[in-house]
């Protein structure tokens, strides 16, 4: 089974390691290749991938929306979000899916199932591509309120429009306002790239209470500065490698039609 990943930059990606393990789990020969490409070569590389005998491929930043015109179909979930992270070749068509949000929700639900009961409130930090998938997936759950904080209000408001459930309230505000409001939320989700291999945090958690769960989708480092702030305030944390593994699991199951597990991979990453 030939698989791959297109994006830029991606040399640091853990995806080849993850999918190698999945292939071993189902006793399948295969390879997972990185197609790191800058924007001016994107069309050429996509065509190369489509002619290369691949069963499918992943798409990461900055191409989750760029890829759409190159596909024959989108499933309803990817169409609603307007972003694709998984492409499958089936019935002679290239079909786009999005497993980011679904993978995120499953990862959090497995660790903190109590968050998904009762009238809980969520704050999402950021309004980019990852936030779109996560926000839409969370809107399918039974939360009372899901707010969005972002640097620019235009993007936050555009994201808010993905919420089609009247029973879930959504407000938008700046990061500065979010710092004041963090004590109001049961789950806080950091979806920006801030903190990736750097000692930075998107905002201060000085007003955080110890009853919150604080989540960061950044997985390098495993415990970001943002999550360390949360730990210092006594809050529970949820780390980004879990979303990485669950979205990969869902993608691989679409390619292979077989069930795989992430338990051993989780243990391996947490040793590092």
Sine and cosine of phi, psi and omega as CSV:
sin_phi,cos_phi,sin_psi,cos_psi,sin_omega,cos_omega
0.00,0.00,0.85,-0.53,0.00,-1.00
-0.98,-0.17,0.81,-0.58,-0.03,-1.00
-0.75,-0.66,0.16,-0.99,0.01,-1.00
-0.24,-0.97,0.00,-1.00,0.02,-1.00
-0.63,-0.78,0.76,-0.65,0.10,-0.99
-0.90,-0.43,0.68,-0.74,0.00,-1.00
0.12,-0.99,-0.08,-1.00,0.05,-1.00
-0.29,-0.96,0.83,-0.56,-0.14,0.99
-0.99,0.10,0.45,-0.89,-0.03,-1.00
-0.67,-0.74,0.13,0.99,-0.03,-1.00
-0.88,0.48,-0.40,0.92,-0.01,-1.00
-0.99,0.10,-0.07,1.00,-0.17,-0.99
-0.87,0.50,0.65,-0.76,0.10,-0.99
-1.00,0.01,-0.05,1.00,-0.09,-1.00
-0.85,0.52,-0.68,0.73,0.03,-1.00
-0.85,0.53,-0.66,0.75,0.02,-1.00
-0.90,0.44,-0.70,0.71,-0.01,-1.00
-0.89,0.46,-0.76,0.65,-0.10,-0.99
-0.97,0.26,-0.42,0.91,0.15,-0.99
-0.87,0.49,-0.69,0.73,0.03,-1.00
-0.91,0.42,-0.64,0.77,0.03,-1.00
-0.90,0.44,-0.67,0.74,0.04,-1.00
-0.87,0.49,-0.65,0.76,0.03,-1.00
-0.91,0.42,-0.61,0.79,-0.01,-1.00
-0.87,0.50,-0.58,0.82,-0.04,-1.00
-0.98,-0.21,0.20,0.98,0.02,-1.00
0.81,0.59,0.73,0.69,-0.04,-1.00
-0.90,-0.44,0.75,-0.66,0.13,-0.99
-0.95,0.31,0.59,-0.81,0.02,-1.00
0.07,-1.00,0.05,-1.00,0.04,-1.00
-0.54,-0.84,0.44,-0.90,0.00,-1.00
-0.77,-0.64,0.93,-0.36,-0.16,-0.99
-0.96,-0.30,0.60,-0.80,0.07,-1.00
-1.00,0.01,0.75,-0.67,0.07,-1.00
-0.89,-0.46,0.97,0.24,0.00,-1.00
-0.98,0.22,0.83,-0.55,-0.08,-1.00
-0.54,-0.84,0.65,-0.76,0.08,-1.00
-0.98,0.17,0.25,-0.97,-0.14,-0.99
-0.83,0.56,-0.62,0.79,-0.08,-1.00
-0.95,0.32,-0.27,0.96,0.01,-1.00
-0.96,-0.27,0.04,1.00,-0.16,-0.99
-0.85,0.52,-0.78,0.62,-0.04,-1.00
-0.85,0.53,-0.70,0.72,-0.02,-1.00
-0.88,0.47,-0.69,0.72,-0.04,-1.00
-0.94,0.34,-0.63,0.78,0.04,-1.00
-0.87,0.49,-0.69,0.73,0.01,-1.00
-0.90,0.43,-0.61,0.79,0.06,-1.00
-0.88,0.48,-0.68,0.73,0.01,-1.00
-0.91,0.42,-0.67,0.74,-0.05,-1.00
-0.93,0.36,-0.40,0.92,0.02,-1.00
-0.99,-0.15,0.06,1.00,-0.15,-0.99
-0.99,-0.13,0.21,0.98,0.04,-1.00
0.97,0.22,0.36,0.93,0.00,-1.00
-0.97,0.24,0.61,-0.79,0.14,-0.99
-0.98,0.22,-0.45,0.89,0.03,-1.00
0.10,-1.00,0.05,-1.00,0.02,-1.00
-0.40,-0.92,0.36,-0.93,0.11,-0.99
-1.00,-0.06,0.40,-0.92,0.05,-1.00
-0.79,-0.61,0.77,-0.63,0.05,-1.00
-0.80,-0.60,-0.05,-1.00,-0.08,-1.00
-0.84,0.55,0.61,-0.79,0.06,1.00
-0.98,-0.21,0.52,0.85,-0.22,-0.98
-0.92,-0.39,0.23,0.97,-0.09,-1.00
-0.92,0.39,-0.40,0.92,0.10,-0.99
-0.98,-0.19,-0.55,0.83,0.00,-1.00
-0.86,0.52,-0.54,0.84,-0.08,-1.00
-0.94,0.35,-0.39,0.92,-0.21,-0.98
-0.83,0.56,-0.72,0.69,-0.01,-1.00
-0.90,0.44,-0.25,0.97,-0.03,-1.00
-1.00,0.01,-0.01,1.00,-0.07,-1.00
-0.96,-0.27,0.40,-0.92,0.01,-1.00
-0.99,0.11,-0.54,0.84,-0.04,-1.00
-0.50,-0.87,0.36,-0.93,0.21,-0.98
-0.84,-0.54,0.61,-0.79,0.14,-0.99
-0.96,0.28,0.24,-0.97,-0.14,-0.99
-0.87,0.49,-0.56,0.83,-0.03,-1.00
-0.92,0.40,-0.76,0.64,0.01,-1.00
-0.90,0.43,-0.61,0.80,0.01,-1.00
-0.89,0.46,-0.68,0.73,-0.01,-1.00
-0.91,0.42,-0.69,0.72,-0.02,-1.00
-0.96,0.30,-0.56,0.83,-0.04,-1.00
0.98,0.18,0.46,0.89,0.01,-1.00
-0.46,-0.89,0.55,-0.83,-0.04,-1.00
-0.81,-0.59,0.72,-0.69,0.12,-0.99
-0.85,-0.52,-0.12,0.99,-0.03,-1.00
-0.65,-0.76,0.77,-0.64,0.03,-1.00
-0.86,-0.51,0.73,-0.68,-0.02,-1.00
-0.84,-0.55,0.71,-0.70,0.10,-0.99
-1.00,-0.05,0.95,-0.32,0.01,-1.00
-0.59,-0.81,0.64,-0.76,-0.03,-1.00
0.80,0.60,0.65,0.76,0.01,-1.00
0.87,0.49,0.45,0.90,0.05,-1.00
-0.75,-0.66,0.52,-0.85,0.11,-0.99
-0.99,-0.10,0.92,-0.40,-0.13,-0.99
-0.91,-0.42,0.75,-0.66,-0.04,-1.00
-1.00,-0.10,0.68,-0.74,0.04,-1.00
-0.77,-0.64,0.19,-0.98,0.14,-0.99
-0.71,-0.70,0.92,-0.39,0.00,-1.00
-0.97,-0.24,0.03,1.00,-0.06,-1.00
-0.87,0.49,-0.84,0.54,-0.08,-1.00
-0.91,0.41,-0.69,0.73,0.01,-1.00
-0.89,0.46,-0.66,0.75,0.04,-1.00
-0.90,0.43,-0.64,0.77,0.02,-1.00
-0.89,0.46,-0.77,0.64,-0.03,-1.00
-0.87,0.50,-0.68,0.74,0.00,-1.00
-0.90,0.43,-0.63,0.78,0.00,-1.00
-0.90,0.44,-0.71,0.71,0.00,-1.00
-0.93,0.36,-0.66,0.75,-0.04,-1.00
-0.89,0.46,-0.61,0.79,0.02,-1.00
-0.91,0.41,-0.59,0.81,-0.05,-1.00
-1.00,0.06,-0.61,0.79,-0.08,-1.00
-0.73,-0.69,0.93,0.36,-0.05,-1.00
-0.87,0.50,-0.45,0.89,-0.01,-1.00
-0.91,0.42,-0.32,0.95,0.04,-1.00
-0.92,0.39,-0.35,0.94,-0.12,-0.99
-0.98,-0.21,0.34,0.94,0.08,-1.00
-0.81,-0.59,0.61,-0.79,0.02,-1.00
0.99,0.17,-0.07,-1.00,-0.09,-1.00
-1.00,0.01,0.98,0.20,-0.05,-1.00
-1.00,-0.01,0.41,-0.91,-0.02,-1.00
-0.87,-0.49,0.65,-0.76,-0.09,-1.00
-0.83,-0.56,0.61,-0.80,0.13,-0.99
-0.86,-0.52,0.82,-0.57,0.07,-1.00
-0.97,-0.26,0.79,-0.62,0.04,-1.00
-0.98,-0.20,0.90,-0.44,-0.05,-1.00
0.96,-0.29,0.40,-0.92,-0.03,-1.00
-0.62,-0.79,0.50,0.86,0.01,-1.00
-1.00,0.05,-0.35,-0.94,-0.07,-1.00
-0.88,0.48,-0.69,0.73,0.01,-1.00
-0.91,0.42,-0.64,0.77,0.00,-1.00
-0.88,0.47,-0.58,0.81,-0.02,-1.00
-0.87,0.49,-0.76,0.65,-0.01,-1.00
-0.90,0.44,-0.67,0.74,-0.03,-1.00
-0.93,0.37,-0.72,0.69,0.00,-1.00
-0.87,0.49,-0.72,0.69,-0.04,-1.00
-0.89,0.45,-0.67,0.75,0.01,-1.00
-0.92,0.40,-0.65,0.76,0.03,-1.00
-0.91,0.41,-0.52,0.85,0.02,-1.00
-0.92,0.38,-0.27,0.96,0.05,-1.00
-1.00,0.07,-0.12,0.99,0.03,-1.00
-0.99,-0.11,0.10,-1.00,-0.09,-1.00
-1.00,-0.10,0.92,0.39,0.09,-1.00
-0.99,-0.12,0.47,-0.88,0.04,-1.00
-0.98,0.20,-0.61,0.79,-0.14,-0.99
-0.49,-0.87,0.71,-0.71,0.10,-0.99
-0.74,-0.68,0.97,-0.24,-0.04,-1.00
-0.99,-0.12,0.34,-0.94,-0.04,-1.00
-0.79,-0.62,0.79,-0.61,0.13,-0.99
-0.91,-0.42,0.70,-0.71,-0.01,-1.00
-0.45,-0.89,0.30,-0.96,0.01,-1.00
-0.91,0.41,-0.66,0.75,0.01,-1.00
-0.92,-0.40,0.74,-0.67,-0.05,-1.00
-0.93,0.36,-0.50,0.87,-0.04,-1.00
-0.84,0.54,-0.72,0.69,0.00,-1.00
-0.93,0.36,-0.62,0.78,0.00,-1.00
-0.89,0.45,-0.68,0.73,-0.01,-1.00
-0.92,0.39,-0.62,0.78,0.05,-1.00
-0.89,0.46,-0.61,0.79,0.04,-1.00
-0.93,0.36,-0.67,0.75,0.01,-1.00
-0.81,0.59,-0.56,0.83,-0.05,-1.00
-0.91,0.41,-0.25,0.97,0.06,-1.00
-0.95,0.31,-0.33,0.95,0.00,-1.00
-0.98,0.19,0.95,-0.32,-0.03,-1.00
-0.97,-0.26,0.20,0.98,-0.01,-1.00
-0.96,-0.29,0.93,-0.37,-0.08,-1.00
-0.89,0.46,-0.43,0.90,-0.04,-1.00
-0.97,0.25,-0.20,0.98,0.06,-1.00
-0.97,-0.25,0.89,-0.46,-0.02,-1.00
-0.99,0.13,0.62,-0.78,0.02,-1.00
-0.67,-0.74,0.80,-0.61,0.11,-0.99
-0.86,-0.50,0.39,-0.92,0.01,-1.00
-0.84,-0.54,0.63,-0.77,0.06,-1.00
-0.36,-0.93,0.04,-1.00,-0.08,-1.00
-0.99,0.13,0.22,-0.98,0.08,-1.00
-0.88,0.47,-0.61,0.79,0.01,-1.00
-0.88,0.48,-0.67,0.74,0.06,-1.00
-0.92,0.39,-0.58,0.82,0.00,-1.00
-0.89,0.45,-0.61,0.80,0.01,-1.00
-0.84,0.54,-0.58,0.82,-0.02,-1.00
-0.97,0.23,-0.50,0.87,-0.14,-0.99
-0.99,-0.12,-0.05,1.00,-0.18,-0.98
-0.86,0.51,-0.40,0.92,-0.02,-1.00
-0.97,0.26,-0.04,1.00,-0.03,-1.00
-1.00,-0.03,-0.04,1.00,-0.22,-0.98
-0.88,-0.47,0.56,-0.83,0.07,-1.00
-1.00,0.09,-0.53,0.85,0.00,-1.00
-0.70,-0.71,0.78,-0.62,0.07,-1.00
-0.87,-0.50,0.82,-0.58,-0.12,-0.99
-0.89,-0.46,0.88,-0.47,0.02,-1.00
-1.00,-0.08,0.93,-0.37,-0.11,-0.99
-0.94,-0.35,0.01,1.00,-0.01,-1.00
-1.00,0.10,0.09,-1.00,0.03,-1.00
-1.00,0.02,0.01,1.00,-0.01,-1.00
-0.88,0.47,0.78,-0.63,-0.01,-1.00
0.97,-0.24,-0.08,1.00,0.04,-1.00
-0.95,0.32,0.94,-0.35,0.01,-1.00
0.81,0.59,0.55,0.83,0.04,-1.00
-0.45,-0.89,0.44,-0.90,-0.07,-1.00
-1.00,0.03,0.90,0.43,-0.02,-1.00
-0.74,-0.67,0.39,-0.92,0.06,-1.00
-0.69,-0.72,0.61,-0.79,-0.06,-1.00
-0.92,0.39,-0.46,0.89,0.09,-1.00
-0.31,-0.95,0.22,-0.98,0.02,-1.00
-0.99,0.15,0.61,-0.79,0.06,-1.00
-0.95,-0.32,0.50,0.86,-0.06,-1.00
-0.84,0.54,-0.57,0.82,-0.06,-1.00
-1.00,-0.06,0.13,0.99,-0.03,-1.00
-0.91,0.41,0.58,-0.82,0.10,-0.99
-0.98,-0.20,0.33,-0.94,-0.07,-1.00
-0.98,0.19,0.06,1.00,0.03,-1.00
-1.00,0.00,-0.14,0.99,-0.07,-1.00
-0.99,0.10,0.39,-0.92,0.26,-0.97
-0.96,-0.28,0.79,-0.61,-0.01,-1.00
-0.92,-0.40,0.80,-0.60,-0.13,-0.99
-0.85,-0.52,0.63,-0.78,0.04,-1.00
-0.73,-0.69,0.81,-0.59,-0.03,-1.00
-0.99,0.15,-0.17,0.99,0.12,-0.99
-0.92,0.40,0.72,-0.70,-0.02,-1.00
-0.86,-0.50,0.02,1.00,0.10,-0.99
-0.76,-0.65,0.99,-0.17,0.15,0.99
-0.98,0.19,0.24,-0.97,-0.03,-1.00
-0.90,0.44,-0.65,0.76,0.09,-1.00
-0.92,-0.39,0.97,-0.24,-0.04,-1.00
-0.97,0.25,0.18,-0.98,0.09,-1.00
-0.85,0.52,-0.62,0.78,0.03,-1.00
-0.87,0.50,-0.73,0.69,0.01,-1.00
-0.93,0.36,-0.56,0.83,0.04,-1.00
-0.91,0.42,-0.63,0.78,0.10,-1.00
-0.84,0.55,-0.70,0.71,-0.02,-1.00
-0.90,0.44,-0.69,0.72,0.03,-1.00
-0.87,0.49,-0.64,0.76,-0.01,-1.00
-0.90,0.44,-0.42,0.91,0.03,-1.00
-1.00,-0.03,0.05,1.00,0.05,-1.00
1.00,0.07,0.13,0.99,-0.01,-1.00
-0.98,0.18,0.34,-0.94,0.12,-0.99
-0.99,0.13,0.50,-0.87,-0.04,-1.00
-0.82,-0.57,0.39,-0.92,0.05,-1.00
-0.71,-0.71,0.86,-0.51,-0.16,-0.99
-0.99,-0.12,0.43,-0.90,-0.20,-0.98
-0.94,0.35,-0.36,0.93,-0.02,-1.00
-0.91,0.42,-0.39,0.92,-0.01,-1.00
-0.93,0.36,-0.68,0.73,0.07,-1.00
-0.89,0.46,-0.67,0.74,0.01,-1.00
-0.82,0.58,-0.72,0.70,-0.05,-1.00
-0.95,0.32,-0.66,0.75,-0.04,-1.00
-0.94,0.33,-0.62,0.78,0.03,-1.00
-0.93,0.37,-0.55,0.83,0.05,-1.00
-0.92,0.39,-0.66,0.76,0.04,-1.00
-0.85,0.53,-0.74,0.68,-0.01,-1.00
-0.90,0.44,-0.64,0.77,0.03,-1.00
-0.90,0.44,-0.73,0.68,-0.05,-1.00
-0.89,0.46,-0.60,0.80,0.00,-1.00
-0.92,0.39,-0.50,0.86,0.09,-1.00
-0.94,0.35,-0.63,0.78,0.00,-1.00
-0.95,0.32,-0.67,0.74,-0.18,-0.98
-0.99,-0.13,-0.40,0.92,-0.10,-0.99
0.95,0.31,0.23,0.97,-0.01,-1.00
-0.82,-0.57,0.46,-0.89,-0.02,-1.00
-0.99,0.10,0.70,-0.71,0.09,-1.00
-0.79,-0.61,0.26,-0.97,-0.01,-1.00
-0.87,-0.50,0.38,-0.92,-0.02,-1.00
-0.93,-0.38,0.05,1.00,-0.13,-0.99
-0.84,0.54,-0.78,0.62,-0.05,-1.00
-0.92,0.38,-0.62,0.79,0.03,-1.00
-0.89,0.46,-0.63,0.77,0.03,-1.00
-0.87,0.50,-0.71,0.70,0.00,-1.00
-0.89,0.46,-0.67,0.74,-0.01,-1.00
-0.88,0.47,-0.71,0.70,-0.01,-1.00
-0.91,0.41,-0.59,0.81,-0.07,-1.00
-0.97,0.24,-0.20,0.98,0.10,-0.99
-0.97,0.25,-0.41,0.91,-0.16,-0.99
-0.98,0.22,0.00,0.00,0.00,0.00
